[in-house]
Amino acid sequence: MTPAGPLDRLRTATLCALIRAALALAVMVGAAGCGPAASTPPATLPTASPPSSPQTPPATPATSPSPATSAVGAATPMSGQTLPATTTTEWGPIWDDVPARFPRMLASEPTETGAGPASAVLIVAARTADAAAWYGSALPAAGYPVEATSGPYEDGGYVIDATGPARGCRVQVALAKMGTATIATILFGAACPFR
């Protein structure tokens, strides 16, 4: 038996993430029938699209993700629920999740890379340059003004640094090329309001 390559591990991680999301959705649907309906309206995400060019078709606007798939490893907290934990990284303290209002490209899925702690790690079905342009527009539209965009680097990656509405709130989106897709690693600073 040959050892699994990076693409096989990525496919396995993506399949596991989809199964977890389906199970979480099934549990949520089952739990919804056991109690009163929530009075809190669902959060919506801003719609943003990168500037289009003749070579690049315009990106599809962001849509509101379901709570089961809005973040890696945890459902989005609703009123009355506890906030996610935080983790201290070399970059600084981060939330172990991103809020539902955080911009997310259409058709992105949670994944795992084993590269260290992050608020969210997504596989994005887009070229890295297109993903960088999309996040460059979507972050400010969601209330996270972009301070700097670095890249493209030799490996084709980008890093987007943004701030938020609270003092000390920082957000970083690192984009790495993975074949024809992109891995988005999001660090959502613990100084940022989560709700």
N, C-alpha and C positions, 0 to 999 in steps of 0.2 A: 504494500500500500504506500503510495507516495504522500509526503507531507502536504498539507493544505497550503496553497499560495495565498498572497494578500487578497486577491480577488475572491477566492473561495471563502476566506474569513470574513470579507466585507459582505458577501452574499448571505452567509450564515448569520452575521450580526443583524443585517437588515431584516431577514426572515424572522429572527427572534423578536426584533422590535415590533414588527407587524403583528405577530402572534400575541405579544403582551398587550398591544393596543386593542386588538380584538377582544381579548379576555377582559380588559378593563372596561371596555364599552359594554360588554355583556353584563358585567357586574353592576354598572351604573344603570342600565336599562332595568335590570331586575330590582335594584334598590329603589328606583323611581316609583315603582308600583307599591312600595311598602310604606310610604309616608306622604305628607302633604306636599303639594307642588311648591317649588322655590319661588319666592317673589322677586328675586334679583334677576333683572334682564341680562341676557348674555352679552359679554363684551364684544366689540367689533374692532377689527384692525383697520388701520388706514389703508387706502389703496394708493399705491405708488408704482410707477413704472420708470425704468431707466430711459434716458434719452435714446431714441431709435436712430439707427443709421441705415443706409441702403443695404449693407451687408448683414445686418443683424435684425431679425424680426423683433417687434416689441414684446416685452415680458408681460405675462398675464398678471393682473393686479392681485394683491394678497387677499386672502379670504380668512374669515375667522375659523381657526382650527377647533376641532372638538376637544373637550377637556381631556379625553383619553390620549390624545396625540399632541397636545400643545407643548409638551416638554419631555425631557428625558427622565424617566423613572418616577414621575409623580404627576397626579392630576392637579390642575390649577386650583388653588384654594379659593373657596367661596366665602361669603360672610359667615363668621362663626367658626371657621376652620383655622387651624394654625398655619403660620407661614413656614416655608421650607427652611431647612437648615442652611448654615453658611459654612464655607470652607476657606481657610487662609492659603493663598497661593503666592508664588513669587511676584505676580502682578499686583496682588492685594487681595483683601477679602471679597468673596463673591457669594451670591445666592446659589444654591444648588439646583436652581430651576430658573425659568424666565416667566414673566407674567403673560397672561393670555393676550394682552394688548401689544406685546412685542412683535415687530414685523417678521413675517415668515413667508418665504417664497412658496408659491403654489407648487405642489407635488414634492415638497421636501419631506423627508422622513427621518425620525430619530435613528441614530446609529451609534456605534461605539468604536473608538480607535485605540483605546488603551494608552493614549498619549498624556494622560494626566487629568486633573480635575477641571471641569468646565460647567457652566450653567446649562448649556445645551450643546449637543453635537449633532448636526444634521447632514444628511447627504442630499444635495441639491441637483436636480436634473437640469443643469445649465453649465455653459462654459464659465470658467473662473472669471474672465473679464466681464461677462454679462452679469454674473452674480455680484461682482464688485460694483458695477453701475447701478444695479437694482438696490442693493443695500445703501449705496450713497444717496439715493433719492428717498428710500423708504424710512430710514432712520430719522432724518429731520422731520418728515411728515408725521411721525409718531411721537415727536417731542424730544428726540435725541440728536441735537445738532452735531454734525461731523466736524471734528477738529482737524483731522489729518487722514489722508489715504496714502499708504505706502505700497509701492509695487507698480508694475509687476516685477517680482524678483526673478532670479535665474530659473527657479523651478516653476514659474508661472503664478505664484501665490500673491495674495494681497493682504494687507492688514488695515482695517478701518477703525479709527479711534473716535469715539463720540462722548459727549457729556449728556447730562440729564437735568431734570427740573430741580433737583435738590443739591445743596452744596456738597461737593465731593463725589457726586454721582458720576461714575465713568462706565463706559461700555466699550468692549472691543470685539470685533468680528474678524477672525482670521480665516482666510479662504485658501484652501489648498487644492490643487488639481488632482483628480482621481480618475484617470482615463478620460472619458467624455463628460464626466460629472464633476462636482465640486464638493468638498467637505467644508462645512461652515462650523467653526468652533467659536462659541459665543461665551464671553466672560461678562456677566451682568453684575456690576459692583454692588456690594452689600450696603453702600450708602444710598443707593437708588431706592425710591419707594417701590414696593412690590405690588401694591394694589392700585 
